[in-house]
Every structure is written in C-alpha cells, then in structure tokens.
Amino acid sequence: MGPVYIAAAVIGAAAAAVGGLFTAYQLCLLVQADAKRRGLKRPRIRGPFPASGGSGSGILFYLVVHKKYPILSRSAEQTRFMERCKRNTGTGLACLAAGIILCVLCVFLPGLS
C-alpha cells in the first residue's frame, strides 16, 4: 500500500470521526430543543441520552417517551433552530459516510492492481 493510499485513508478516517462527532452533537441539540418545546423536566440532561450507546436504544427510548408529551410552545425561533439542527445532522451523516467510503476504497483499491 503506497503512501498516497495511506494518507487518503487517514484523511477518510478523520472525516468519518469528525462527521460522527458532529452528528452526535447536533442530535443532542435537537433533542434538547424538542424536550424544551414539550416542557419535559431537565431538557439539558435528556440531550446527550439519545447519543449514548452504539445500539440506538437511547434515541428509541426518547422517541417512545416524548410522544406522551404534547408540544407546548411553537415559536418561530425554535422551529428555525430545530430545522438548522436537522440540516446539520444530515451534513454530519454525509461527512461520516464519505469518510467511511474513502477509507474502504483506500484499503481495497491497492489490492486490486
């Protein structure tokens, strides 16, 4: 494996790590904003909960619990913030996917030639 492939794999791994962390952070912000809109107790504690664990059980638990509470406030500012968080989450997922694809290509392409 040449130095170009190694450098590209490292860049891909870094992009995947940054994309994953950015996605988790935006998901935390989105859950905090949703919990605040619904009037749940301690919305700042509920924020990191969905991102915890690799199996996705935290987000599933939050989605089940939050359905019991109706939305209390619908300000335009909160709606814009939540839409921005959703877009940023998509951007983070795209960066994560691009980094993983680059890593996989850099690992398997040298073996094909």
C-alpha positions as CSV (number, residue, x, y, z in Angstrom):
1,M,0.0,0.0,0.0
2,G,1.5,3.3,-1.1
3,P,1.9,6.5,0.9
4,V,-0.9,8.1,-1.2
5,Y,-3.4,5.4,-0.1
6,I,-2.3,5.6,3.5
7,A,-2.7,9.4,3.5
8,A,-6.1,9.2,1.9
9,A,-7.2,6.5,4.4
10,V,-6.1,8.7,7.3
11,I,-8.0,11.7,5.9
12,G,-11.1,9.5,5.4
13,A,-10.8,8.2,9.0
14,A,-10.5,11.8,10.3
15,A,-13.5,12.8,8.2
16,A,-15.6,9.9,9.5
17,A,-14.6,10.7,13.1
18,V,-15.5,14.4,12.7
19,G,-18.7,13.6,11.0
20,G,-19.7,11.1,13.7
21,L,-19.0,13.6,16.5
22,F,-20.7,16.4,14.7
23,T,-23.8,14.3,14.1
24,A,-24.0,13.2,17.7
25,Y,-23.6,16.8,18.9
26,Q,-26.4,18.1,16.6
27,L,-28.6,15.2,17.7
28,C,-28.1,16.3,21.3
29,L,-29.0,19.8,20.5
30,L,-32.1,18.7,18.6
31,V,-33.3,16.5,21.5
32,Q,-32.7,19.3,24.0
33,A,-34.7,21.8,21.9
34,D,-37.5,19.2,21.5
35,A,-37.6,18.5,25.2
36,K,-37.7,22.2,25.9
37,R,-40.6,22.6,23.5
38,R,-42.5,19.8,25.1
39,G,-42.0,21.1,28.6
40,L,-40.1,18.0,29.8
41,K,-38.1,18.2,33.1
42,R,-34.4,18.8,32.7
43,P,-34.1,19.1,28.9
44,R,-30.3,19.5,29.2
45,I,-29.9,16.1,30.8
46,R,-32.1,14.5,28.1
47,G,-29.9,15.9,25.3
48,P,-26.9,13.5,25.4
49,F,-29.1,10.5,26.3
50,P,-30.1,9.5,22.7
51,A,-26.5,9.6,21.5
52,S,-25.3,7.3,24.2
53,G,-24.8,3.6,23.4
54,G,-24.0,2.2,20.0
55,S,-27.2,0.3,19.5
56,G,-29.5,3.3,19.2
57,S,-31.5,2.3,22.3
58,G,-31.3,5.9,23.7
59,I,-33.0,7.5,20.7
60,L,-35.6,4.8,20.6
61,F,-36.4,5.3,24.3
62,Y,-36.6,9.1,23.8
63,L,-38.9,8.7,20.8
64,V,-41.3,6.5,22.9
65,V,-41.3,8.8,25.9
66,H,-41.7,12.1,24.1
67,K,-44.9,11.0,22.4
68,K,-46.7,11.3,25.8
69,Y,-46.0,15.0,26.0
70,P,-47.6,17.4,23.5
71,I,-45.7,20.4,22.1
72,L,-46.4,23.4,24.4
73,S,-44.6,26.2,22.6
74,R,-44.1,26.7,18.8
75,S,-42.1,29.8,18.4
76,A,-40.6,30.6,15.0
77,E,-37.1,30.9,16.5
78,Q,-37.3,27.3,18.0
79,T,-38.6,26.0,14.7
80,R,-35.7,27.6,12.8
81,F,-33.2,26.3,15.3
82,M,-34.6,22.7,15.0
83,E,-34.6,22.9,11.2
84,R,-31.0,24.1,11.3
85,C,-30.0,21.2,13.6
86,K,-31.7,18.7,11.2
87,R,-29.8,20.1,8.2
88,N,-26.5,20.0,10.2
89,T,-27.2,16.4,11.3
90,G,-27.6,15.4,7.6
91,T,-24.4,17.2,6.8
92,G,-22.6,15.3,9.6
93,L,-24.0,12.0,8.3
94,A,-22.8,12.8,4.8
95,C,-19.3,13.6,6.1
96,L,-19.3,10.3,8.0
97,A,-20.4,8.3,5.0
98,A,-17.9,10.0,2.7
99,G,-15.1,9.3,5.2
100,I,-16.0,5.6,5.5
101,I,-16.3,5.2,1.8
102,L,-12.8,6.8,1.3
103,C,-11.3,4.5,3.9
104,V,-12.8,1.4,2.4
105,L,-11.7,2.4,-1.1
106,C,-8.1,3.1,0.1
107,V,-7.9,-0.3,1.8
108,F,-9.3,-2.3,-1.1
109,L,-8.1,-0.5,-4.2
110,P,-4.3,-1.2,-3.8
111,G,-5.1,-5.0,-3.7
112,L,-6.9,-4.9,-7.0
113,S,-4.0,-3.7,-9.1
